[in-house]
Amino acid sequence: MLKNIIYVFRETHTRMSKVVWGEFLHGLFLAAPTGILLGIIWEVFKTTPDTQWIWTQVAIMLGMFLLQLWIAQRVMINTHGAIYTMTTRLRIKLGNHLQKLSLGFYKKRDPGDLASVVLQDVSNVEMLLGHTIQDIFGAIFGTVFLSLFLFVMDWQLALLMLAALPMGYLFVFLAGKISNKFSQIHIASRNETGSRFIDYIMGICHLKAHNQTGKRFTILENAFNDLRKNSIKVEAVPGPFVMLSFIVFEYFFLFMVYWGIKRLGNETITIPVFVAFLVVGYRLYEPLKLLMVDYALLRYMNVSMERIIQLLKSPLQDAGKNLKPKNYDIKFDNVSFFYIDREILKNISFTLPAKGLTALVGASGSGKTTIANLVARFWDVQKGKVSIGGVDVKDMAPETVYGLISEVFQDVYLFDDTIYNNIKIGKPDATETEIMAVAQKAQVTEFLDILSDGIQTKVGEGGSHLSGGQKQRISIARAMLKDAPIVLLDEATASLDPENEVYIQQAIQELVKNKTVVVIAHKLQTIRNADKILVLENGQIKEAGKHEELLVNNGFYASFWNTQQTTKGWKRAAQPTTNGKKVSSTMVS
């Protein structure tokens, strides 16, 4: 656990030594008044006690208490400042690390689990470490200083009291082991509940559509019940072992009292020393009891810390070299790509011309989107080579590749900010004139008048306050502002109504001028004028050519085209009859 704490402090460049030294001074001033108290007790039992000296010691104790209060305040500020600085830097470091991971990493991890690491696990570390670190160091340093005072008075009784520590720690160690096991289960249950709740919120429209409102959502209910059970277990199961450590301390204190009384009878110990042990000895265990409680909590925190460290150690994409292509043609050379245990692309080779428009066509799962992701270096190939302008994308830094490419996807995600700032993401140093120019070209200005604050209107999380067509136009404006030489269009108009599709097509025409363009499309009508069309099936290229050439070949593309030409709208089918009776009413396309 200490190794993990040191690792996190080191990774965030936060000075842990400042915290330790502060708590050392705090522990010293906590124990110092007790040492003065021992001196007062000793003086009181003298035949002729020095009253003036006693009152002087009381005055010193009062001063020590005031100084202790001031030091405690300063230590608390410094400690919490260091902890909150560490966790702030830790969240930023995690965010930067996540940005450098390949897209394949996110396919293997639940997004809810990743969010839990950055938010809840870091919060666990922040809360527990921020509130328990004083108890930990206070217990360690306070116990050491009090033990030194007691050893000076009588080493035998002091040793007997300290003998309770190994046995008490044994029970707390067992509690920690149990807590560690149940902590992992509890955190997994917490993450599962978070994911199921997101499912519930995201699917609420479907629940309403199927008239399920007011009824129980069983999956979420089961997740909540599991979380309740595991929350009880993580608290209740280790608890009795911690209480056993408390009982051990109480019994050893009684042993000390029993042995002290025997030694008084044997006159091997004086009354002042025995009284000092009665008064001070019991205080020796108080910080240790706090430590025992905090130890079980720290084991829970340690599970969160291990999850944080595991994420920080996730392998990054190969950083590549500082190479930039001079041309922007794209070449796939014997490329194969595997997703987990499934082969998506199978030894494919092709070239996409610079400043040309290439369309990718094929059934769902044929590999179209995978090709676009490999061009953008969201993933890296396992076999073969993808190059831009003759330079292997693996030899370029990911940031360099990202700088060469603009994307417009079917599912647009906008940040919970203004339209203006969402466009500005394409070029953070853009001027207002530049932003308004691309907003006009992308047809964004067409709908600004109906919004309350125009281009400064907040779009909501994910762009929830806007329509699909409006979000698409903002996405295109963002890509225009970036002005990258390569443009990837992934089903950009697939789910739009005809009116919005006209606006989007006009915006796209502005976007792709003099660019190397890769279009993924199901609507073949939109790619009739493409310079090249690649037809994919099961991860392989089955056909390639221009629209007219592919129609003449009378293959898959021609079949797909003919099907789309005969299914341009829905109509009610003729109702069949059996013996003059209508059977059913159907819809065909």
C-alpha positions in Angstrom: 0.0 0.0 0.0 2.8 2.4 0.9 4.5 1.6 -2.4 1.3 2.6 -4.3 1.0 5.9 -2.3 4.6 6.7 -3.1 4.1 5.8 -6.7 1.1 8.2 -7.1 2.9 11.1 -5.3 6.0 10.6 -7.5 3.9 10.3 -10.7 2.1 13.6 -9.9 5.3 15.4 -8.8 3.8 16.2 -5.4 6.1 16.5 -2.4 5.2 13.8 0.1 8.1 14.7 2.3 6.4 18.0 3.2 3.4 16.0 4.5 5.5 13.6 6.5 7.6 16.3 8.2 4.5 18.3 9.0 2.9 15.3 10.7 6.2 14.6 12.5 6.0 18.0 14.1 2.3 17.5 14.8 3.0 14.2 16.6 5.8 15.7 18.6 3.7 18.5 19.9 0.9 16.1 20.6 3.1 14.1 22.9 5.1 16.9 24.5 2.3 18.0 26.9 2.1 14.4 28.1 5.8 14.4 28.9 5.2 17.6 31.0 2.3 15.9 32.7 4.5 13.0 33.7 6.9 15.6 35.3 4.0 17.2 37.2 2.8 13.8 38.5 6.3 13.0 39.7 6.6 16.3 41.5 3.2 16.0 43.2 4.2 12.7 44.9 7.3 14.2 46.4 7.4 14.8 50.2 7.7 18.6 49.7 6.5 19.3 46.1 7.6 22.6 44.6 4.3 24.3 43.9 5.8 27.1 41.9 7.6 24.7 39.6 4.3 22.8 39.1 2.4 26.0 38.1 5.3 26.8 35.8 4.9 23.4 34.1 1.1 24.0 33.9 1.7 27.3 32.2 4.1 25.6 29.8 1.5 23.0 29.0 -1.0 25.7 28.2 1.5 27.3 25.9 2.1 23.9 24.3 -1.6 23.4 23.7 -1.9 26.7 22.0 1.2 26.0 19.9 -0.2 22.5 19.1 -3.4 24.1 17.9 -1.5 26.5 15.6 0.7 23.6 14.2 -2.3 21.4 13.7 -4.0 24.1 11.7 -0.9 24.7 9.5 -0.3 20.9 9.1 -4.0 20.4 8.1 -3.8 23.1 5.5 -0.5 21.8 4.1 -1.6 18.2 4.2 -4.9 18.8 2.4 -3.2 21.1 0.0 -0.7 18.4 -0.9 -3.4 15.8 -1.3 -5.7 17.9 -3.4 -2.8 19.0 -5.5 -1.9 15.4 -6.0 -5.4 14.3 -7.0 -5.9 17.2 -9.3 -2.6 16.4 -11.1 -3.6 12.7 -11.1 -6.9 13.4 -12.9 -5.1 15.5 -15.5 -2.5 12.8 -15.9 -5.1 10.2 -16.4 -6.9 12.4 -18.9 -3.7 12.9 -20.9 -2.9 9.2 -20.7 -6.4 8.2 -22.0 -5.9 10.6 -24.9 -2.7 8.7 -26.0 -4.3 5.2 -25.9 -5.4 3.5 -29.1 -9.1 3.3 -29.9 -8.7 -0.5 -29.5 -8.2 0.0 -25.8 -11.6 1.6 -25.5 -13.3 -1.3 -27.3 -12.0 -3.6 -24.6 -13.0 -1.5 -21.6 -16.4 -0.4 -20.4 -16.6 3.5 -20.7 -18.4 3.5 -17.3 -15.5 1.7 -15.7 -13.0 4.2 -17.1 -15.1 7.1 -15.8 -15.3 5.4 -12.5 -11.4 5.3 -12.2 -11.0 9.0 -13.0 -13.9 10.2 -10.9 -14.8 7.8 -8.1 -11.5 6.0 -7.6 -9.5 9.2 -7.5 -12.2 10.6 -5.1 -11.7 7.6 -2.9 -8.0 8.3 -2.7 -8.6 12.0 -2.1 -11.2 11.5 0.6 -9.5 8.7 2.5 -5.9 9.8 2.2 -6.9 13.4 2.9 -8.8 12.5 6.1 -6.8 9.6 7.4 -3.2 10.6 6.7 -3.2 12.8 9.8 -4.5 9.9 11.9 -1.8 7.5 10.4 1.2 9.7 11.0 -0.3 11.0 14.2 -0.6 7.4 15.5 2.9 6.5 14.4 4.8 9.5 15.7 2.6 10.0 18.7 3.0 6.4 19.8 6.8 6.6 19.3 7.1 9.8 21.4 4.8 8.6 24.2 6.6 5.2 24.2 9.9 7.1 24.8 8.5 8.9 27.8 7.1 5.7 29.2 10.4 3.8 28.7 12.2 6.5 30.6 9.8 6.0 33.5 9.9 2.2 33.5 11.0 0.0 30.6 9.3 -3.2 31.8 5.7 -1.7 32.0 6.3 0.2 28.7 7.4 -3.0 27.0 4.3 -4.9 28.3 2.0 -2.2 26.9 3.8 -2.2 23.5 3.5 -6.1 23.4 -0.1 -5.5 22.5 0.8 -4.1 19.1 1.8 -7.3 17.3 -1.3 -9.2 18.4 -3.6 -6.2 17.7 -2.0 -5.7 14.3 -2.6 -9.4 13.5 -6.4 -8.9 13.8 -6.2 -5.7 11.7 -4.1 -7.4 9.1 -6.8 -10.1 8.8 -9.4 -7.3 8.6 -7.4 -5.7 5.8 -7.2 -8.9 3.8 -10.9 -9.4 4.1 -11.5 -5.8 3.3 -9.3 -6.0 0.2 -11.4 -8.9 -1.2 -14.8 -7.3 -0.5 -13.5 -3.9 -1.7 -12.8 -5.4 -5.1 -16.3 -6.9 -5.2 -17.9 -3.7 -4.0 -16.1 -1.5 -6.6 -17.1 -4.0 -9.4 -20.7 -3.8 -8.1 -20.5 0.0 -8.0 -19.3 0.2 -11.6 -21.9 -2.3 -12.8 -24.6 -0.2 -11.1 -23.3 3.0 -12.8 -23.3 1.3 -16.2 -26.8 -0.1 -15.8 -28.1 3.3 -14.7 -26.6 4.9 -17.9 -28.3 2.1 -19.9 -31.6 3.1 -18.1 -31.2 6.8 -18.9 -30.1 6.2 -22.5 -32.9 3.7 -23.1 -35.7 5.6 -21.4 -37.3 6.5 -24.8 -37.5 2.9 -25.7 -39.1 2.0 -22.3 -41.7 4.7 -23.0 -42.2 3.5 -26.5 -42.9 0.0 -25.3 -45.2 1.3 -22.5 -42.8 0.1 -19.8 -42.9 3.4 -17.7 -43.9 2.8 -14.1 -42.7 -0.8 -14.2 -39.5 -2.1 -12.7 -36.3 -2.1 -14.7 -35.2 -5.5 -13.4 -31.5 -5.3 -14.5 -31.0 -1.9 -12.8 -33.0 -3.1 -9.7 -30.8 -6.2 -9.4 -27.7 -4.0 -9.7 -28.9 -1.8 -6.9 -29.6 -4.8 -4.7 -26.2 -6.3 -5.3 -24.6 -2.9 -4.5 -26.6 -2.7 -1.3 -25.5 -6.2 -0.2 -21.8 -5.7 -1.1 -21.8 -2.3 0.6 -23.0 -4.0 3.8 -20.4 -6.7 3.5 -17.5 -4.4 2.9 -18.3 -2.5 6.1 -19.6 -5.3 8.3 -17.4 -8.3 7.7 -14.0 -6.7 8.6 -15.5 -4.8 11.5 -15.4 -7.6 14.2 -11.7 -8.1 13.5 -11.0 -4.4 14.1 -13.0 -4.6 17.4 -10.9 -7.6 18.5 -7.8 -5.4 18.2 -9.5 -2.9 20.5 -10.2 -5.7 23.0 -6.5 -6.8 22.9 -5.4 -3.3 23.8 -7.9 -3.2 26.8 -6.6 -6.5 28.1 -3.0 -5.6 27.8 -3.7 -2.3 29.7 -5.3 -4.5 32.5 -2.3 -6.7 32.5 -0.1 -3.7 32.9 -2.3 -2.5 35.9 -2.1 -6.0 37.4 1.6 -6.2 37.1 2.1 -2.6 38.3 0.1 -3.4 41.5 2.2 -6.5 42.1 5.4 -4.5 41.7 4.1 -1.8 44.1 3.7 -4.6 46.6 7.3 -5.7 46.0 8.4 -2.1 46.1 10.1 -2.4 42.7 8.1 0.5 41.3 7.2 3.9 42.9 3.6 5.2 43.2 4.4 8.3 40.9 5.6 6.0 38.1 2.5 3.7 38.5 0.1 6.7 38.5 1.9 8.0 35.4 1.3 4.8 33.6 -2.4 4.8 34.7 -2.8 8.3 33.3 -0.6 8.3 30.2 -0.5 4.6 29.4 -4.2 4.5 28.4 -3.6 7.4 26.0 -0.9 5.4 24.3 -3.6 3.2 22.6 -6.0 6.0 21.5 -4.2 7.0 18.3 -3.5 3.3 17.6 -7.3 2.6 17.7 -7.8 5.3 15.1 -5.1 3.8 13.0 -6.8 0.3 13.2 -10.0 1.8 11.9 -8.2 3.7 9.2 -6.2 0.7 8.1 -9.3 -1.1 6.9 -10.4 2.0 5.0 -6.9 2.3 3.5 -7.2 -1.2 2.2 -10.3 -0.1 0.3 -8.4 3.0 -0.9 -5.6 0.7 -2.0 -7.9 -1.2 -4.4 -8.9 2.2 -6.0 -5.2 3.1 -6.2 -4.3 -0.2 -7.9 -7.0 0.5 -10.5 -5.6 4.0 -11.1 -2.0 2.7 -11.4 -3.2 -0.1 -13.7 -4.8 2.5 -16.0 -1.6 4.7 -15.9 0.4 1.7 -16.9 -1.8 0.8 -19.9 0.5 0.7 -23.0 0.4 3.8 -25.2 0.5 3.8 -28.9 3.9 3.8 -30.4 5.0 7.5 -30.4 6.5 7.2 -33.8 8.9 9.8 -35.2 8.7 13.4 -36.2 8.0 12.7 -39.8 5.5 14.5 -42.0 4.4 13.4 -45.5 4.7 15.8 -48.5 1.8 14.2 -50.3 -1.6 12.9 -49.2 -2.3 9.8 -51.1 -3.2 6.8 -48.9 -1.9 3.3 -49.5 -2.8 0.0 -47.8 -0.2 -2.6 -48.4 -1.2 -6.2 -47.5 -3.0 -5.0 -44.4 -4.7 -7.4 -42.0 -6.4 -6.3 -38.8 -7.7 -8.3 -35.9 -10.2 -7.1 -33.3 -9.7 -9.2 -30.2 -10.2 -12.7 -31.6 -11.9 -11.8 -34.9 -10.2 -10.9 -38.2 -11.8 -7.8 -39.7 -9.5 -7.0 -42.7 -7.8 -9.8 -44.7 -4.6 -8.9 -46.5 -6.0 -6.0 -48.5 -4.1 -3.6 -50.7 -5.2 -0.5 -52.5 -4.3 3.1 -53.1 -6.5 6.2 -52.6 -5.4 9.1 -54.8 -4.4 12.5 -53.4 -7.1 15.1 -53.8 -9.5 12.5 -55.0 -12.8 11.2 -53.6 -12.8 7.5 -52.8 -16.0 5.7 -51.5 -16.1 2.6 -49.4 -19.2 0.4 -49.9 -20.3 -2.8 -48.3 -22.5 -4.5 -45.8 -22.3 -3.8 -42.1 -19.2 -5.4 -40.6 -17.4 -5.6 -44.0 -14.5 -3.4 -42.7 -15.4 0.1 -44.0 -15.1 1.9 -40.7 -12.1 -0.1 -39.7 -10.3 1.2 -42.8 -11.1 4.8 -41.9 -9.9 4.2 -38.3 -6.6 2.7 -39.6 -6.1 5.8 -41.8 -6.6 8.1 -38.8 -4.3 5.8 -36.7 -7.0 5.3 -34.1 -5.8 1.7 -34.3 -2.6 0.2 -35.6 -2.4 -2.7 -38.0 -1.1 -6.1 -36.9 0.1 -7.0 -40.4 1.0 -4.9 -43.4 1.4 -1.2 -43.7 -0.8 1.9 -44.0 1.0 4.9 -45.4 0.2 8.5 -46.2 2.3 10.2 -48.9 4.7 7.2 -48.7 5.3 7.5 -44.9 4.1 4.7 -42.7 1.6 6.1 -40.2 3.3 4.1 -37.5 6.5 6.1 -38.2 4.5 9.3 -37.5 3.6 10.6 -34.1 -0.2 10.1 -33.5 -0.6 13.8 -33.1 1.0 14.3 -36.5 -1.5 11.9 -38.1 -4.5 13.5 -36.3 -3.3 16.9 -37.6 -3.6 15.6 -41.2 -7.2 14.4 -40.9 -10.7 15.9 -40.3 -13.6 13.5 -39.6 -17.3 13.9 -40.0 -19.2 11.0 -38.5 -22.8 9.9 -38.6 -23.1 10.1 -34.8 -21.8 13.6 -34.0 -20.7 14.4 -30.4 -20.7 18.0 -29.3 -19.4 19.2 -26.0 -21.6 20.9 -23.5 -20.5 24.3 -24.5 -21.6 27.0 -27.0 -21.8 26.4 -30.8 -19.0 28.9 -31.2 -16.6 27.0 -29.0 -17.6 23.6 -30.5 -16.6 24.9 -33.9 -13.4 26.5 -32.5 -12.2 23.0 -31.4 -11.1 22.6 -35.0 -8.6 25.4 -34.6 -8.2 26.7 -31.0 -6.4 29.9 -32.1 -9.0 30.8 -34.8 -10.3 34.3 -34.9 -14.0 35.2 -34.7 -14.0 36.1 -38.4 -12.6 32.7 -39.4 -15.2 30.9 -37.2 -18.1 32.9 -38.6 -16.9 32.3 -42.2 -16.9 28.5 -41.8 -20.2 28.6 -40.0 -21.7 30.3 -43.1 -20.1 27.8 -45.5 -21.3 24.9 -43.4 -24.9 26.3 -43.4 -24.7 26.8 -39.6 -25.9 30.4 -39.9 -29.1 29.2 -41.5 -30.5 28.1 -38.1 -28.9 30.5 -35.7 -31.8 33.0 -35.8 -34.2 30.5 -34.2 -31.8 29.9 -31.2 -32.0 32.1 -28.1 -28.3 33.2 -28.1 -27.4 32.6 -31.7 -23.9 31.1 -32.1 -23.3 31.5 -28.3 -26.2 29.1 -27.6 -25.2 26.2 -25.3 -25.7 22.9 -27.1 -26.2 20.6 -24.1 -24.4 17.4 -23.3 -23.5 15.6 -26.6 -25.5 18.3 -28.4 -28.8 17.2 -26.9 -30.4 20.6 -27.4 -30.0 20.5 -31.2 -31.3 18.3 -34.0 -29.3 15.8 -35.9 -28.9 18.0 -39.0 -27.8 21.0 -36.9 -25.2 18.9 -35.1 -23.9 17.6 -38.5 -23.5 21.2 -39.8 -21.5 22.2 -36.7 -19.3 19.1 -37.1 -18.6 20.0 -40.8 -17.9 23.6 -39.8 -15.4 22.3 -37.2 -13.7 20.2 -39.9 -13.6 23.2 -42.3 -11.9 25.3 -39.7 -9.3 22.6 -39.1 -8.6 22.6 -42.9 -6.8 19.2 -42.8 -5.6 17.8 -46.2 -7.5 14.4 -45.6 -11.2 14.2 -44.9 -13.0 11.1 -43.6 -16.8 11.0 -44.0 -18.5 8.1 -42.2 -22.2 7.9 -43.1 -22.5 11.7 -42.7 -26.0 11.9 -44.3 -27.3 8.4 -43.5 -30.0 9.4 -40.9 -31.0 12.9 -42.1 -34.3 14.1 -43.5 -34.3 15.2 -47.2 -34.2 19.0 -46.3 -31.3 18.6 -43.9 -29.5 16.3 -46.4 -29.5 19.0 -49.0 -27.9 21.5 -46.6 -25.3 18.9 -45.5 -24.4 17.9 -49.0 -23.8 21.6 -49.8 -21.7 21.9 -46.7 -19.7 18.8 -47.6 -19.0 20.1 -51.1 -17.3 23.1 -49.5 -15.4 20.9 -47.0 -13.9 18.5 -49.5 -12.5 21.0 -52.1 -8.9 20.1 -53.0 -8.8 17.4 -50.2 -8.1 13.6 -50.2 -11.6 12.4 -49.3 -12.7 8.9 -48.0 -16.4 8.4 -47.9 -18.3 5.6 -46.2 -21.7 5.5 -47.7 -24.8 3.3 -47.9 -26.7 5.7 -50.2 -25.0 4.9 -53.5 -26.7 7.9 -55.1 -24.4 10.2 -53.1 -21.2 8.7 -54.5 -22.0 8.3 -58.2 -19.2 10.9 -59.0 -16.5 9.3 -56.8 -13.1 8.9 -58.4 -12.9 5.4 -57.1 -15.4 3.1 -55.3 -14.1 0.1 -53.3 -16.7 -2.6 -52.6 -15.9 -4.6 -49.5 -17.2 -8.0 -48.3 -16.0 -9.9 -45.3 -12.9 -7.8 -44.9 -11.8 -8.1 -48.6 -12.1 -6.0 -51.7 -14.4 -7.7 -54.1 -14.8 -4.9 -56.6 -13.1 -1.6 -57.4 -13.7 1.1 -60.0 -16.0 4.0 -61.0 -19.7 3.9 -60.7 -20.4 3.2 -64.4 -17.7 0.5 -64.5 -19.1 -1.3 -61.5 -22.6 -1.3 -63.0 -21.3 -2.9 -66.2 -19.5 -5.6 -64.1 -23.0 -6.6 -62.8 -21.6 -7.7 -59.5 -22.4 -6.9 -55.9 -22.3 -3.1 -56.4 -24.7 -3.4 -59.4 -27.1 -5.6 -57.4 -26.9 -3.2 -54.4 -27.6 -0.2 -56.8 -30.6 -1.8 -58.5 -32.1 -2.7 -55.1 -31.8 0.9 -53.9 -33.4 2.2 -57.1 -36.5 0.0 -56.6 -36.9 0.7 -52.8 -37.0 4.5 -52.7 -40.1 4.7 -50.5 -42.5 2.7 -48.3 -45.9 1.8 -49.5 -48.8 -0.4 -48.3 -48.7 -3.8 -50.0 -51.8 -5.1 -51.6 -53.8 -7.1 -49.1 -53.9 -10.8 -50.1 -57.1 -12.6 -49.9 -58.0 -16.3 -49.2 -61.3 -17.4 -50.5 -62.3 -13.7 -50.9 -61.2 -12.8 -47.3 -58.5 -10.3 -46.4 -55.7 -11.9 -44.5 -53.4 -9.0 -43.2 -52.1 -5.6 -44.0 -48.3 -5.3 -44.6 -45.7 -2.6 -45.4 -43.1 -3.1 -48.0 -40.3 -1.0 -49.3 
